[in-house]
């Protein structure tokens, strides 16, 4: 019996890298094929994050534009009058307005 145990122990020590390779292979398969952490999903999520960050940047830029525009309207009457005339086609009572398309 002792001889069989020694023989099996020797065989196991010589082939112990097989178990390590099998475990490593299983981990790699789980990384590439598992739906929760697959590399395809990771790439897709990174692209989605990038597009959302670009959208946030665009929204921040437009928010800054409208914030500055609001400040200009609150502080200056000339800008307010210009916007009222151009965008809303308002006029003074003594003026005639012609809209050209």
PyMOL commands that set and color helices and strands:
alter all, ss='L'
color gray80, all
select helices_A, chain A and resi 2-14+16-33+39-75+77-86
alter helices_A, ss='H'
color red, helices_A
deselect
rebuild
show_as cartoon
